[in-house]
Amino acid sequence: MTGHITEKKQLNTADGPMDVFVSTPSGDVHGGVVVVQEAFGLTGHIQRVCEALADAGYIAVAPALFHRCDDQVFGYSDYDKLGPVIMTMTRESIEMDVDAAFAELERLNVSVDKLAIMGFCFGGTVTLETAARCELAAAVTFYGGGLGDGRFGLAPGIESAARLRTPWLGLYGDLDEHIPIDEVEQVRVAAASSPVDTEVIRFADADHG
């Protein structure tokens, strides 16, 4: 464990400035990870994930994908406030922001072959689609939905899994009412047909989150 330094900064995008949370190892750097927020925004949980990655030697950049909206972080019971914001997400805006985060990692001297992505919930959905769009070192999805039906202008996860270009790990809970087990199994089969290494792990006693 190396320790870390954190900072909040802004990156320029075509739609205006975007806040990002950056956590950098105090010691040697092994690579860089874009950490895609959960549905509730760039929460304390996401920031702690970034810090843990930095402690393990990876620069972590978490973009605030809701930067086009006034409200960007929500409580875990604020569904009424969250709904209208998350519905503003589009494929174009998501790809723009994720690519800006990758560009920041490259600016911080992370080589292209050591870039990775991981995401939770909404961010897990984005991660799977990004792993199909880009060639990265690794991608990890934590309980990302939209497997059978595409969300935010993204393809259904089952379709994305079949065209993965990045080694991918998908983690899902059997008690998750938002993600049917049969869809998880369809993703497993689709991912196995792709040309990269993939694995799907189900946790029998795990719910969403």
Secondary structure in CASP SS format (residue, H / E / C, confidence):
PFRMAT SS
TARGET T0000
AUTHOR 0000-0000-0000
METHOD secondary structure of the structure
MODEL  1
M C 1.00
T C 1.00
G C 1.00
H E 1.00
I E 1.00
T E 1.00
E E 1.00
K E 1.00
K E 1.00
Q E 1.00
L E 1.00
N E 1.00
T E 1.00
A C 1.00
D C 1.00
G E 1.00
P E 1.00
M E 1.00
D E 1.00
V E 1.00
F E 1.00
V E 1.00
S E 1.00
T E 1.00
P E 1.00
S C 1.00
G C 1.00
D C 1.00
V C 1.00
H C 1.00
G E 1.00
G E 1.00
V E 1.00
V E 1.00
V E 1.00
V E 1.00
Q C 1.00
E E 1.00
A C 1.00
F C 1.00
G E 1.00
L C 1.00
T C 1.00
G H 1.00
H H 1.00
I H 1.00
Q H 1.00
R H 1.00
V H 1.00
C H 1.00
E H 1.00
A H 1.00
L H 1.00
A H 1.00
D H 1.00
A C 1.00
G C 1.00
Y E 1.00
I E 1.00
A E 1.00
V E 1.00
A E 1.00
P E 1.00
A C 1.00
L C 1.00
F C 1.00
H C 1.00
R C 1.00
C C 1.00
D C 1.00
D C 1.00
Q C 1.00
V E 1.00
F C 1.00
G C 1.00
Y C 1.00
S C 1.00
D C 1.00
Y H 1.00
D H 1.00
K H 1.00
L H 1.00
G H 1.00
P H 1.00
V H 1.00
I H 1.00
M C 1.00
T C 1.00
M C 1.00
T C 1.00
R H 1.00
E H 1.00
S H 1.00
I H 1.00
E H 1.00
M H 1.00
D H 1.00
V H 1.00
D H 1.00
A H 1.00
A H 1.00
F H 1.00
A H 1.00
E H 1.00
L H 1.00
E H 1.00
R H 1.00
L C 1.00
N C 1.00
V C 1.00
S C 1.00
V H 1.00
D H 1.00
K H 1.00
L E 1.00
A E 1.00
I E 1.00
M E 1.00
G E 1.00
F E 1.00
C C 1.00
F H 1.00
G H 1.00
G H 1.00
T H 1.00
V H 1.00
T H 1.00
L H 1.00
E H 1.00
T H 1.00
A H 1.00
A H 1.00
R H 1.00
C C 1.00
E C 1.00
L C 1.00
A C 1.00
A E 1.00
A E 1.00
V E 1.00
T E 1.00
F E 1.00
Y C 1.00
G C 1.00
G C 1.00
G C 1.00
L C 1.00
G C 1.00
D C 1.00
G C 1.00
R C 1.00
F C 1.00
G C 1.00
L C 1.00
A C 1.00
P C 1.00
G H 1.00
I H 1.00
E H 1.00
S H 1.00
A H 1.00
A H 1.00
R C 1.00
L C 1.00
R C 1.00
T C 1.00
P C 1.00
W E 1.00
L E 1.00
G E 1.00
L E 1.00
Y E 1.00
G E 1.00
D C 1.00
L C 1.00
D C 1.00
E C 1.00
H C 1.00
I C 1.00
P C 1.00
I H 1.00
D H 1.00
E H 1.00
V H 1.00
E H 1.00
Q H 1.00
V H 1.00
R H 1.00
V H 1.00
A H 1.00
A H 1.00
A H 1.00
S C 1.00
S C 1.00
P C 1.00
V C 1.00
D C 1.00
T E 1.00
E E 1.00
V E 1.00
I E 1.00
R E 1.00
F E 1.00
A C 1.00
D C 1.00
A C 1.00
D C 1.00
H C 1.00
G C 1.00
END
